[in-house]
Amino acid sequence: MKQSYVPFFVLLTSFCCFKAAAQDEAEWPRYLQLNGYLQGGFPMEAFADKQEKDGLGFGAQLLLQAQPGKPFFVGLDGSILYLDREKLRYTAIEDGQSVDYRLVSKSNIFLAHGLLRIKPFTNGWAQPYADGLAGLKKLYTRTRLIDETGQEEEVVETDTDLSDSAFSYGLGAGVQFYLSDNPTILGDIRAVYLPGENATYHTRSAEEPSTIQDPLDVFEIVSSPTTLLLIQVGVTLQLSGRDLEKAAIPDDDF
């Protein structure tokens, strides 16, 4: 007779544990992270053979926890990387007056990726994470004509001289660490390795021309894979569903 009660107690215990876990899960908040960062970009492999200049830039991330209590975040990552620039000044006579101009050509990379992050929950000061990314790199060169005659510079014309895109994917790893609890602000250090398909772009010529009549004269057009190593340092604002609910409730106290 006693053995007949064993399955009942096992079933009752399992139900209670499941109910307690469901209650705990219902109490877990869902997190939203907003991140801004500065970055250095380093061409790698065949890209480094063609593009000798390292880049500097900045970017931002938007991440949402996929499910409360789970270590998975999904989001978007966008940034820009400035690689190289060349400028040329000249004076033109217009309507009997001299006008000072500056031509500036810049080669840049715009990066846009979808992001999946695995960030295990820890009770420590530091919180490591790993990323998977997929998206695109847009390599482009833009030239601006700037009027320097007046006290304030004026951009007269802007042209995109060359633009090409390549599929991009890769892996990243980083660590977040607490800077503030209310609001929750985290420091963030991250490294990202991004292979990519071939793209056509401007790079500085091995031999500089003896005379330069246009900033583009110092560049040549090449094609190669677009592998990049990015090192990023940033700050993350972390909000929970509870924080957003409190912000939505009006304060009745005067």
C-alpha positions in Angstrom: 0.0 0.0 0.0 2.8 2.4 0.9 4.4 1.9 -2.5 1.2 3.1 -4.2 1.7 6.6 -2.8 5.2 7.0 -4.2 4.2 8.0 -7.8 1.7 10.4 -6.3 4.3 12.2 -4.1 6.8 12.3 -7.0 4.1 13.9 -9.2 3.2 16.3 -6.5 6.8 17.3 -5.9 7.4 17.8 -9.6 4.4 20.0 -9.9 5.4 22.1 -7.0 8.9 22.5 -8.4 7.6 23.4 -11.8 5.2 25.9 -10.3 8.0 27.5 -8.3 10.2 27.7 -11.3 7.4 29.3 -13.4 6.9 31.8 -10.6 10.6 32.7 -10.5 10.7 33.0 -14.3 7.7 35.3 -14.3 9.6 37.5 -11.8 12.7 37.8 -13.9 12.9 41.0 -15.9 13.8 41.3 -19.5 16.8 43.5 -20.2 17.5 46.1 -22.9 21.0 47.3 -23.6 22.0 50.5 -25.4 25.7 50.8 -26.1 28.0 53.4 -27.7 31.7 52.7 -28.4 34.9 53.9 -29.9 36.8 51.5 -32.1 40.1 50.8 -33.9 40.0 48.8 -37.1 42.9 46.7 -38.4 42.9 45.2 -41.9 43.9 41.5 -41.8 45.2 38.9 -44.2 44.8 39.8 -47.9 43.0 43.1 -46.9 46.1 44.2 -45.0 48.2 43.5 -48.2 46.2 46.1 -50.1 45.1 48.5 -47.3 48.0 49.5 -45.1 46.1 52.2 -43.1 44.4 51.2 -39.8 41.1 52.9 -39.0 39.4 54.8 -36.2 35.7 55.2 -35.7 32.7 54.8 -33.5 29.5 52.8 -33.3 26.4 51.8 -31.4 24.4 48.7 -30.4 20.8 47.9 -29.5 20.3 44.6 -27.7 17.2 43.0 -26.3 17.1 39.9 -24.2 15.4 37.1 -26.1 13.6 35.7 -23.1 13.6 36.7 -19.4 16.1 34.6 -17.4 17.9 33.3 -20.5 21.4 34.3 -21.5 20.5 35.1 -25.1 20.4 38.7 -26.6 19.5 39.7 -30.1 20.1 43.1 -31.7 21.7 45.4 -34.2 25.3 46.7 -34.4 26.2 49.7 -36.6 29.5 51.6 -36.9 31.8 53.6 -39.2 35.5 53.3 -39.7 37.7 56.1 -41.1 40.7 54.7 -43.0 42.5 57.3 -45.0 42.2 60.9 -46.2 43.9 63.4 -48.5 43.4 67.1 -49.0 44.3 69.7 -51.5 44.0 73.5 -51.2 43.7 75.9 -54.1 42.5 79.5 -54.9 40.1 80.3 -57.7 39.1 83.7 -59.2 35.3 84.2 -59.2 33.7 87.5 -60.2 37.0 89.2 -59.8 37.5 88.0 -56.3 39.8 85.2 -55.0 38.0 82.2 -53.3 39.9 79.7 -51.2 38.8 76.1 -51.5 39.8 72.8 -49.9 39.2 69.4 -51.5 39.1 66.5 -49.0 38.8 62.8 -50.1 38.2 60.2 -47.4 38.0 56.4 -47.6 35.6 54.9 -45.1 33.9 51.6 -44.1 30.3 51.5 -42.9 29.5 48.3 -41.0 26.0 47.0 -40.2 25.4 43.6 -38.6 22.7 41.6 -36.9 23.9 40.3 -33.6 23.3 37.2 -31.4 24.9 37.4 -28.0 25.4 34.7 -25.4 25.9 36.3 -22.0 25.8 33.9 -19.0 24.6 35.4 -15.8 27.2 35.9 -13.1 27.2 37.4 -9.7 30.6 38.8 -10.1 31.9 42.3 -11.1 32.8 41.2 -14.6 30.3 39.6 -17.1 31.9 37.9 -20.2 30.0 37.3 -23.4 30.4 35.9 -26.9 28.8 37.3 -30.2 27.9 36.0 -33.6 27.4 38.5 -36.3 26.2 38.6 -39.9 25.6 41.7 -42.1 27.6 43.8 -44.6 30.5 46.2 -45.0 30.2 49.2 -47.3 33.5 50.6 -48.5 33.3 54.0 -50.0 35.3 57.1 -50.9 33.7 60.6 -50.6 35.1 63.9 -51.7 33.9 67.3 -50.3 34.6 70.7 -51.7 34.8 73.3 -48.9 34.8 77.1 -49.2 37.4 78.5 -46.7 37.0 82.1 -47.7 34.6 83.2 -45.0 34.9 83.0 -41.2 32.9 79.8 -41.3 33.7 77.0 -43.7 30.9 76.1 -46.1 30.6 72.7 -47.8 29.9 73.5 -51.5 29.7 70.0 -52.9 29.9 66.4 -51.8 30.5 63.5 -54.2 30.8 59.7 -53.6 33.6 58.7 -55.9 33.5 54.9 -55.3 31.2 52.6 -53.3 31.0 48.8 -53.0 29.5 46.4 -50.5 30.5 43.0 -49.3 28.8 40.3 -47.2 30.3 40.2 -43.7 30.2 37.8 -40.8 32.2 36.9 -37.8 32.7 36.3 -34.1 33.2 38.6 -31.1 34.1 38.3 -27.5 34.1 40.8 -24.7 33.5 41.6 -21.1 31.2 44.1 -19.3 31.9 45.4 -15.8 29.7 47.5 -13.5 30.3 51.3 -13.3 27.0 52.3 -11.7 24.0 50.5 -10.2 21.3 53.2 -10.5 21.0 53.6 -13.4 22.9 50.4 -14.4 25.9 51.5 -16.5 28.5 49.0 -17.7 31.9 49.5 -19.1 32.5 47.3 -22.2 35.6 46.0 -23.9 35.2 43.9 -27.0 37.2 42.3 -29.8 35.5 41.3 -33.1 36.9 39.3 -36.0 35.1 39.9 -39.3 35.9 38.0 -42.5 34.2 39.3 -45.6 33.7 38.8 -49.3 35.6 40.7 -52.0 35.0 44.5 -52.5 36.4 47.2 -54.7 37.8 50.3 -52.9 40.4 53.0 -52.9 43.7 52.5 -51.2 46.8 54.8 -51.2 49.1 54.2 -54.1 52.5 52.7 -53.5 54.2 55.5 -55.5 52.9 59.1 -54.8 52.5 61.2 -57.9 55.0 64.1 -58.4 52.1 66.6 -58.8 48.6 66.4 -57.3 45.7 68.1 -59.0 43.1 66.1 -57.2 43.2 64.3 -53.8 42.1 61.1 -55.6 45.5 61.2 -57.5 47.2 59.6 -54.5 44.8 56.7 -54.5 44.3 53.6 -56.7 41.4 51.2 -57.1 41.9 47.6 -55.9 39.8 44.6 -55.0 40.3 42.1 -52.2 38.6 40.3 -49.3 37.7 42.6 -46.4 38.8 40.9 -43.3 38.9 43.2 -40.2 39.9 43.0 -36.6 38.0 45.5 -34.4 38.9 46.6 -30.9 36.1 48.5 -29.2 35.8 50.3 -25.8 32.4 51.6 -24.8 29.7 52.2 -22.3 26.4 50.4 -22.0 23.2 51.6 -20.4 21.2 48.6 -19.2 17.5 48.9 -18.6 15.0 46.2 -17.4 11.3 45.9 -17.9 10.8 47.1 -14.4 12.8 50.3 -15.1 10.6 51.0 -18.1 7.4 50.3 -16.1 8.5 52.7 -13.4 9.3 55.3 -16.0 5.8 54.9 -17.5 4.0 55.4 -14.1 3.3 59.1 -13.5 4.5 60.6 -10.2 1.6 61.8 -8.2 3.7 63.5 -5.5 4.1 67.2 -5.8 
